[in-house]
Structure formats: C-alpha cells, structure tokens
C-alpha cells in the first residue's frame, strides 16, 4: 500500500479563523446598521410625539371655541371681525388710505 501524504492541519484551522472573522464582521455590521435604524426610529418617535402634542393643543382650543360659541360676546366678536357688522347706534369710520 502506498503511503498517503499527511494533510497539514493548519489549513482547517486557517479556514475556521477566516470564517470566524467574516462572521464577526457580519455581526458588527448588522449591529451598527440596527443601531442606526433604532436612532432614526427614536428621532421619528420624538417628532411624532411633538406633533401629537401640538394637535392635542389645537383640538383643545377648538373645543373651547365650540363651547364658547353660545356666549354673546363671542358672537358679537365674530359678527364684527368676520362679517363687518356693527351694533345699533355705532358709527363706522373707514380709513381712506386703505389700511
């Protein structure tokens, strides 16, 4: 029988090391990518939370406005500002300069 040449054992160890290095690089790359996505999601969450607070404030103002519509002073204010009405006996002065 012919003697087989001994296969050096360094080659499998080298392959294992290369595979481990590639795997480690993949894990680090994935981790960095996920951290970036997480930071973007946190930023978006903060922006949406701020927008929600603004919308809640607007909603509260509109609710107060709807509740005050029955108030006589509010009706008079809207009639003066938006419709141009005046109370009986009042005089209206018009600025000739258009201001």
PyMOL commands that set and color helices and strands:
alter all, ss='L'
color gray80, all
select helices_A, chain A and resi 10-68+72-81
alter helices_A, ss='H'
color red, helices_A
deselect
rebuild
show_as cartoon
